[in-house]
């Protein structure tokens, strides 16, 4: 399963959450709770379940860097 970073980083609020998560200021459980009951909840849940927290942080940093959001 691939992560759809375009939808996950679609709003400023979402970008802020992902930035905090990638910097280690937010736990995986906190990120999951921020997206629960939203249309992107499944994307976050799949990311964390498939890759785990540490690898998900690395992937989030990579996605933010590639989009020039860091």
C-alpha positions as CSV (number, residue, x, y, z in Angstrom):
1,X,0.0,0.0,0.0
2,X,1.3,3.4,-0.9
3,X,0.6,6.5,1.1
4,X,-1.2,9.3,-0.7
5,X,0.8,12.3,0.6
6,X,-1.1,14.7,-1.7
7,X,-4.3,14.2,0.2
8,X,-2.5,13.9,3.6
9,X,-0.7,17.3,3.1
10,X,-3.7,19.0,1.5
11,X,-4.3,21.7,4.2
12,X,-2.1,23.9,6.3
13,X,-3.4,22.3,9.4
14,X,-2.5,18.8,8.1
15,X,1.0,20.0,7.1
16,X,1.5,21.3,10.6
17,X,0.5,18.0,12.1
18,X,2.8,16.1,9.8
19,X,5.7,18.5,10.5
20,X,5.2,18.0,14.3
21,X,5.1,14.2,13.9
22,X,8.2,14.1,11.7
23,X,10.1,16.3,14.1
24,X,9.3,14.0,17.0
25,X,7.1,16.5,18.8
26,X,4.0,14.3,18.3
27,X,3.6,10.6,18.8
28,X,2.1,8.2,16.4
29,X,-0.9,7.8,18.6
30,X,-1.4,11.6,18.7
31,X,-1.1,11.8,14.9
32,X,-3.6,9.0,14.5
33,X,-6.1,10.7,16.9
34,X,-5.8,14.0,15.0
35,X,-6.9,12.2,11.8
36,X,-9.5,9.9,13.3
37,X,-13.0,10.2,11.9
38,X,-11.7,12.1,8.9
39,X,-11.4,11.1,5.2
40,X,-7.6,10.8,5.7
41,X,-7.8,8.7,8.8
42,X,-7.3,5.5,6.8
43,X,-4.2,6.9,5.1
44,X,-2.6,7.7,8.5
45,X,-3.7,4.4,10.0
46,X,-2.3,2.4,7.0
47,X,1.0,4.3,7.1
48,X,1.5,3.7,10.8
49,X,0.4,0.0,10.7
50,X,2.5,-0.8,7.6
51,X,5.7,1.0,8.4
52,X,5.7,1.6,12.2
53,X,6.3,5.0,13.9
54,X,10.0,5.4,13.2
55,X,9.9,4.6,9.5
56,X,6.7,6.7,9.2
57,X,8.6,9.7,10.6
58,X,11.4,9.2,8.0
59,X,8.8,9.0,5.2
60,X,7.0,12.1,6.5
61,X,10.3,14.1,6.5
62,X,11.0,12.9,3.0
63,X,7.5,13.8,1.7
64,X,7.7,17.3,3.3
65,X,11.2,17.9,1.9
66,X,10.2,16.8,-1.6
67,X,7.3,19.2,-1.6
68,X,9.4,22.1,-0.2
69,X,7.3,22.3,3.0
70,X,10.2,22.0,5.4
